[in-house]
């Protein structure tokens, strides 16, 4: 039954025009709506914090059909595309992955990993690694889906199930982790600034949600594995013999085993040397990767170039040792072949970049989020219901504004003080926000990285469209949302602190 309605979702979605066309039509719709909003005189008022004081600001839409709006679009067209966040991230990351894959390193590693790992752990480990990938900011979108697809294909399972499982961890489990990530200080800073509107002495620790996020990681791993086994994988056909042969090389002959072993030794020593050098660059004071960058520590902001270096270096070393790379042109050809496969993604990225940039410039998403927040505030619900309603509002807001920090910068000055007056701590408000912000990441059109996932899906199913992507990811959203919200509710019911310095009530006891 479940497979039937998901198949219907996929068929209906894939009857829509090509995703590039949809983004182009979406851009046109935003232009028309922005002009209509201006002509109707629609404005909203939002609350801001400046220098410890609460101020109000009127937000008005910006027309994209008047002379200034059209000039902005024409003059920003190239900039929108070039500065589209996933574009350079994907292309740079795949240069290194392409050499590692086409030299034979990744296929050999995947085959041997599959032979050593229990089959029953393949799905939960895939989801788990996806959740942990938020340590690397957005690099998980680039590195993990093609690897998961190849690993599932090598196991005789649908590669789309592997892509879906790891993407669920990367997207819908984004805020969870066993470790503190770059998101923790970012959100804690916004929570602190918002709390100062009511209590200038209040501070939110960066570890305030840590314990809850550790348990969330384990719970979401189990939930993601269940969804994959129960809903996603049963409706996907197993790969054919031809697909298996294309995706995974046949067993090596003795001489190939010898070459592969030599290549793995070369790659292993190269990997160790590169990791030591990168670690030194992070830890030694004054080194290139030591210290703070624009928003995060330098090493976090340079993770994709670091991955390029590691994948390219180890792939090159493997190719030299195994004999698949005999001259410099071989490595260059491998990178060029990888870039040729990304042509459809580049076209899709161009139109997606214009749509997202136009929506942001029009301020429609910001205004809709303010309206949703005002509606929730007017309901005057009891604290428990208020927290659950807030999760729902954030989920809806995530369908309009993709950036976690941008949404929280909008929501925090309104909801953190309001919830404090209802006895809810800023730490609990922040945790509820993280739940709502994560669970719809896999289906929101404003997650710019989903075009990457669609490009990877099309490697295995060239006719895939947005319907395929939504049908794969929707079950995770529908399960993760209630499971994670119930976990938070149970946590509050038991009175457990959310983390070190993460109380549940305001004012804090003691």
Order of alpha helices (4+ residues) and beta strands (2+ residues): alpha-alpha-beta-beta-alpha-alpha-alpha-alpha-alpha-alpha-alpha-alpha-alpha-alpha-alpha-alpha-alpha-alpha-alpha-alpha-alpha-alpha-alpha-alpha
